[in-house]
Amino acid sequence: MSAANPAGRPCITTMSLSTDQVRWVAHLARLELSEAELTALTRDLAAIVEYVNQLQSVNTEGIEPLAHAVELANVFRADEPAPSLPVDAALANAPQRKDDFYAVPAVLD
């Protein structure tokens, strides 16, 4: 949690996680944790939150936001028409086939 001070820099507040909070997050994620796992996860998540708090103290004034740490270039080939696979080759590994299509169970009745 942070708020801005008069200079516009965030005020860093520390946040510790309780076992109950981690238990609730585990419940939301549908994870069944033993008490030992819960204790270890609480410690690990608290360390992650503390590290994020440390990162908030880094002066980023004048730094442009990045989408990636390194410049990326399009590595795709040109999109040019090419012959498709024959139907028999495309469906060779299909578990089930109906005519020239994959056969799958109905999702909706």
C-alpha positions as CSV (number, residue, x, y, z in Angstrom):
1,M,0.0,0.0,0.0
2,S,1.4,3.4,-0.8
3,A,0.3,7.0,-0.9
4,A,2.0,10.1,-2.4
5,N,3.9,12.5,-0.2
6,P,4.1,16.3,-1.1
7,A,7.1,15.7,-3.4
8,G,5.0,13.2,-5.4
9,R,7.1,10.2,-4.5
10,P,5.2,7.2,-3.0
11,C,5.3,6.7,0.7
12,I,6.2,3.1,1.3
13,T,4.4,1.2,3.9
14,T,5.3,-2.3,4.8
15,M,2.7,-5.0,4.5
16,S,3.0,-8.3,6.3
17,L,0.8,-11.3,5.4
18,S,-1.0,-13.2,8.1
19,T,-1.6,-16.9,8.0
20,D,-5.3,-16.2,7.7
21,Q,-4.8,-14.1,4.6
22,V,-2.7,-16.8,3.0
23,R,-5.3,-19.4,4.0
24,W,-8.0,-17.3,2.3
25,V,-6.0,-16.9,-0.9
26,A,-5.4,-20.7,-0.9
27,H,-9.1,-21.2,-0.5
28,L,-9.8,-18.8,-3.5
29,A,-7.3,-20.8,-5.5
30,R,-8.9,-24.0,-4.5
31,L,-5.7,-25.2,-2.8
32,E,-5.8,-27.6,0.1
33,L,-2.7,-26.8,2.2
34,S,-1.4,-28.6,5.3
35,E,-0.4,-26.4,8.3
36,A,3.3,-26.9,7.4
37,E,2.6,-25.8,3.8
38,L,0.6,-22.9,5.0
39,T,3.4,-21.8,7.4
40,A,6.0,-22.1,4.6
41,L,3.8,-20.3,2.0
42,T,3.1,-17.5,4.5
43,R,6.8,-17.0,5.0
44,D,7.6,-17.2,1.2
45,L,4.8,-14.8,0.2
46,A,5.8,-12.3,2.9
47,A,9.4,-12.4,1.5
48,I,8.0,-11.7,-2.0
49,V,5.9,-8.8,-0.7
50,E,8.9,-7.4,1.2
51,Y,11.0,-7.5,-2.0
52,V,8.3,-5.7,-4.0
53,N,8.3,-3.0,-1.2
54,Q,12.1,-2.7,-1.7
55,L,11.6,-2.2,-5.4
56,Q,9.2,0.7,-4.7
57,S,12.0,2.6,-3.1
58,V,14.0,2.7,-6.4
59,N,14.1,6.2,-8.0
60,T,12.5,5.8,-11.4
61,E,12.1,9.5,-12.1
62,G,12.8,10.3,-15.7
63,I,12.7,6.6,-16.7
64,E,10.3,5.7,-19.5
65,P,8.1,2.7,-18.9
66,L,9.0,-0.4,-20.9
67,A,6.9,-3.2,-22.2
68,H,10.0,-5.4,-22.5
69,A,13.5,-5.2,-21.0
70,V,15.1,-5.8,-24.4
71,E,14.0,-4.5,-27.8
72,L,12.0,-7.1,-29.7
73,A,11.7,-7.5,-33.4
74,N,9.1,-9.3,-35.4
75,V,10.6,-12.8,-36.0
76,F,7.7,-14.1,-38.0
77,R,8.0,-15.1,-41.7
78,A,6.0,-13.3,-44.3
79,D,2.4,-14.4,-44.4
80,E,2.2,-15.9,-47.9
81,P,-0.4,-18.5,-49.1
82,A,0.9,-22.0,-49.3
83,P,-0.7,-25.4,-49.9
84,S,-2.4,-27.0,-46.9
85,L,-1.9,-30.5,-45.6
86,P,-4.0,-33.1,-47.3
87,V,-7.1,-33.9,-45.1
88,D,-5.8,-37.5,-44.4
89,A,-2.5,-36.2,-43.2
90,A,-4.1,-33.5,-41.0
91,L,-6.4,-36.0,-39.4
92,A,-3.9,-38.9,-39.1
93,N,-3.5,-38.6,-35.3
94,A,-7.1,-37.6,-34.6
95,P,-8.6,-39.8,-31.8
96,Q,-11.9,-39.8,-33.7
97,R,-12.9,-38.7,-37.1
98,K,-16.2,-38.0,-38.8
99,D,-15.8,-37.6,-42.6
100,D,-13.2,-34.8,-43.1
101,F,-13.5,-33.4,-39.5
102,Y,-12.3,-34.1,-36.0
103,A,-15.0,-35.8,-34.0
104,V,-15.4,-34.3,-30.5
105,P,-18.0,-34.8,-27.8
106,A,-20.9,-32.4,-27.9
107,V,-20.5,-29.4,-25.5
108,L,-24.1,-28.2,-25.7
109,D,-27.2,-30.2,-26.1
